[in-house]
Amino acid sequence: MTDDRIRNSLRRLRFEHAEMTQQQLADIVGVARQTIIAIEKGKYAPSLALAFRLARAFGKALEEVFHYEDGIS
């Protein structure tokens, strides 16, 4: 499933965290590397539980990793 309005900072965060690989991140959060690839490319919107695990992997709040662009300020 995808939503064109959901953006993420996974790629940037991986590189800021000692150039973490997609596989390393996948192992930390318990998914396949292909899932990380799809999320980074915006082709897959993660479940809420997975989104929280991804944010925790970087020590960030959910809103620092995922951004929903709906035009509402």
Biotite code that builds the C-alpha atoms (Angstrom):
import biotite.structure as struc

atoms = struc.array([
    struc.Atom([0.000, 0.000, 0.000], chain_id="A", res_id=1, res_name="MET", atom_name="CA", element="C"),
    struc.Atom([1.242, 3.496, -0.744], chain_id="A", res_id=2, res_name="THR", atom_name="CA", element="C"),
    struc.Atom([0.174, 7.052, -0.071], chain_id="A", res_id=3, res_name="ASP", atom_name="CA", element="C"),
    struc.Atom([1.823, 9.714, -2.212], chain_id="A", res_id=4, res_name="ASP", atom_name="CA", element="C"),
    struc.Atom([1.559, 12.202, 0.640], chain_id="A", res_id=5, res_name="ARG", atom_name="CA", element="C"),
    struc.Atom([3.757, 10.221, 3.065], chain_id="A", res_id=6, res_name="ILE", atom_name="CA", element="C"),
    struc.Atom([7.434, 11.161, 2.949], chain_id="A", res_id=7, res_name="ARG", atom_name="CA", element="C"),
    struc.Atom([10.267, 9.790, 5.054], chain_id="A", res_id=8, res_name="ASN", atom_name="CA", element="C"),
    struc.Atom([13.827, 10.547, 6.074], chain_id="A", res_id=9, res_name="SER", atom_name="CA", element="C"),
    struc.Atom([15.082, 6.967, 6.340], chain_id="A", res_id=10, res_name="LEU", atom_name="CA", element="C"),
    struc.Atom([17.869, 7.245, 3.806], chain_id="A", res_id=11, res_name="ARG", atom_name="CA", element="C"),
    struc.Atom([19.280, 10.417, 5.366], chain_id="A", res_id=12, res_name="ARG", atom_name="CA", element="C"),
    struc.Atom([18.991, 8.981, 8.872], chain_id="A", res_id=13, res_name="LEU", atom_name="CA", element="C"),
    struc.Atom([20.776, 5.775, 7.858], chain_id="A", res_id=14, res_name="ARG", atom_name="CA", element="C"),
    struc.Atom([23.716, 7.761, 6.549], chain_id="A", res_id=15, res_name="PHE", atom_name="CA", element="C"),
    struc.Atom([23.784, 9.971, 9.640], chain_id="A", res_id=16, res_name="GLU", atom_name="CA", element="C"),
    struc.Atom([23.972, 6.805, 11.774], chain_id="A", res_id=17, res_name="HIS", atom_name="CA", element="C"),
    struc.Atom([27.389, 5.516, 10.684], chain_id="A", res_id=18, res_name="ALA", atom_name="CA", element="C"),
    struc.Atom([26.149, 4.840, 7.149], chain_id="A", res_id=19, res_name="GLU", atom_name="CA", element="C"),
    struc.Atom([23.833, 2.086, 8.356], chain_id="A", res_id=20, res_name="MET", atom_name="CA", element="C"),
    struc.Atom([22.902, -0.282, 5.549], chain_id="A", res_id=21, res_name="THR", atom_name="CA", element="C"),
    struc.Atom([19.356, -1.115, 4.550], chain_id="A", res_id=22, res_name="GLN", atom_name="CA", element="C"),
    struc.Atom([20.006, -4.676, 5.730], chain_id="A", res_id=23, res_name="GLN", atom_name="CA", element="C"),
    struc.Atom([21.187, -3.506, 9.154], chain_id="A", res_id=24, res_name="GLN", atom_name="CA", element="C"),
    struc.Atom([18.061, -1.388, 9.578], chain_id="A", res_id=25, res_name="LEU", atom_name="CA", element="C"),
    struc.Atom([15.867, -4.243, 8.381], chain_id="A", res_id=26, res_name="ALA", atom_name="CA", element="C"),
    struc.Atom([17.471, -6.565, 10.943], chain_id="A", res_id=27, res_name="ASP", atom_name="CA", element="C"),
    struc.Atom([16.945, -4.049, 13.757], chain_id="A", res_id=28, res_name="ILE", atom_name="CA", element="C"),
    struc.Atom([13.229, -3.595, 13.037], chain_id="A", res_id=29, res_name="VAL", atom_name="CA", element="C"),
    struc.Atom([12.505, -7.182, 11.959], chain_id="A", res_id=30, res_name="GLY", atom_name="CA", element="C"),
    struc.Atom([11.610, -6.852, 8.285], chain_id="A", res_id=31, res_name="VAL", atom_name="CA", element="C"),
    struc.Atom([13.121, -7.822, 4.942], chain_id="A", res_id=32, res_name="ALA", atom_name="CA", element="C"),
    struc.Atom([15.590, -5.481, 3.243], chain_id="A", res_id=33, res_name="ARG", atom_name="CA", element="C"),
    struc.Atom([13.122, -5.160, 0.362], chain_id="A", res_id=34, res_name="GLN", atom_name="CA", element="C"),
    struc.Atom([10.638, -3.594, 2.771], chain_id="A", res_id=35, res_name="THR", atom_name="CA", element="C"),
    struc.Atom([13.143, -0.887, 3.717], chain_id="A", res_id=36, res_name="ILE", atom_name="CA", element="C"),
    struc.Atom([13.865, -0.267, 0.024], chain_id="A", res_id=37, res_name="ILE", atom_name="CA", element="C"),
    struc.Atom([10.149, 0.104, -0.754], chain_id="A", res_id=38, res_name="ALA", atom_name="CA", element="C"),
    struc.Atom([9.566, 2.462, 2.179], chain_id="A", res_id=39, res_name="ILE", atom_name="CA", element="C"),
    struc.Atom([12.548, 4.653, 1.252], chain_id="A", res_id=40, res_name="GLU", atom_name="CA", element="C"),
    struc.Atom([11.310, 4.908, -2.343], chain_id="A", res_id=41, res_name="LYS", atom_name="CA", element="C"),
    struc.Atom([7.807, 5.821, -1.176], chain_id="A", res_id=42, res_name="GLY", atom_name="CA", element="C"),
    struc.Atom([6.316, 2.720, -2.764], chain_id="A", res_id=43, res_name="LYS", atom_name="CA", element="C"),
    struc.Atom([5.117, 1.284, 0.552], chain_id="A", res_id=44, res_name="TYR", atom_name="CA", element="C"),
    struc.Atom([3.599, 2.950, 3.614], chain_id="A", res_id=45, res_name="ALA", atom_name="CA", element="C"),
    struc.Atom([4.576, 1.005, 6.731], chain_id="A", res_id=46, res_name="PRO", atom_name="CA", element="C"),
    struc.Atom([2.141, -0.052, 9.406], chain_id="A", res_id=47, res_name="SER", atom_name="CA", element="C"),
    struc.Atom([1.984, 2.219, 12.415], chain_id="A", res_id=48, res_name="LEU", atom_name="CA", element="C"),
    struc.Atom([3.842, -0.362, 14.512], chain_id="A", res_id=49, res_name="ALA", atom_name="CA", element="C"),
    struc.Atom([6.655, -0.597, 11.963], chain_id="A", res_id=50, res_name="LEU", atom_name="CA", element="C"),
    struc.Atom([6.825, 3.195, 11.648], chain_id="A", res_id=51, res_name="ALA", atom_name="CA", element="C"),
    struc.Atom([7.340, 3.433, 15.431], chain_id="A", res_id=52, res_name="PHE", atom_name="CA", element="C"),
    struc.Atom([10.044, 0.719, 15.335], chain_id="A", res_id=53, res_name="ARG", atom_name="CA", element="C"),
    struc.Atom([11.837, 2.590, 12.560], chain_id="A", res_id=54, res_name="LEU", atom_name="CA", element="C"),
    struc.Atom([11.700, 5.860, 14.491], chain_id="A", res_id=55, res_name="ALA", atom_name="CA", element="C"),
    struc.Atom([12.991, 4.139, 17.638], chain_id="A", res_id=56, res_name="ARG", atom_name="CA", element="C"),
    struc.Atom([15.876, 2.605, 15.696], chain_id="A", res_id=57, res_name="ALA", atom_name="CA", element="C"),
    struc.Atom([17.160, 6.162, 15.223], chain_id="A", res_id=58, res_name="PHE", atom_name="CA", element="C"),
    struc.Atom([16.077, 7.535, 18.599], chain_id="A", res_id=59, res_name="GLY", atom_name="CA", element="C"),
    struc.Atom([13.659, 9.897, 16.871], chain_id="A", res_id=60, res_name="LYS", atom_name="CA", element="C"),
    struc.Atom([10.018, 10.841, 17.244], chain_id="A", res_id=61, res_name="ALA", atom_name="CA", element="C"),
    struc.Atom([7.713, 9.445, 14.567], chain_id="A", res_id=62, res_name="LEU", atom_name="CA", element="C"),
    struc.Atom([7.238, 12.922, 13.061], chain_id="A", res_id=63, res_name="GLU", atom_name="CA", element="C"),
    struc.Atom([11.001, 13.294, 12.619], chain_id="A", res_id=64, res_name="GLU", atom_name="CA", element="C"),
    struc.Atom([11.086, 10.213, 10.380], chain_id="A", res_id=65, res_name="VAL", atom_name="CA", element="C"),
    struc.Atom([7.737, 10.320, 8.574], chain_id="A", res_id=66, res_name="PHE", atom_name="CA", element="C"),
    struc.Atom([5.974, 13.377, 7.176], chain_id="A", res_id=67, res_name="HIS", atom_name="CA", element="C"),
    struc.Atom([2.382, 13.522, 5.975], chain_id="A", res_id=68, res_name="TYR", atom_name="CA", element="C"),
    struc.Atom([1.792, 16.294, 3.451], chain_id="A", res_id=69, res_name="GLU", atom_name="CA", element="C"),
    struc.Atom([-1.894, 17.149, 3.502], chain_id="A", res_id=70, res_name="ASP", atom_name="CA", element="C"),
    struc.Atom([-1.777, 20.904, 3.055], chain_id="A", res_id=71, res_name="GLY", atom_name="CA", element="C"),
    struc.Atom([-3.004, 21.557, 6.598], chain_id="A", res_id=72, res_name="ILE", atom_name="CA", element="C"),
    struc.Atom([-0.661, 23.724, 8.690], chain_id="A", res_id=73, res_name="SER", atom_name="CA", element="C"),
])
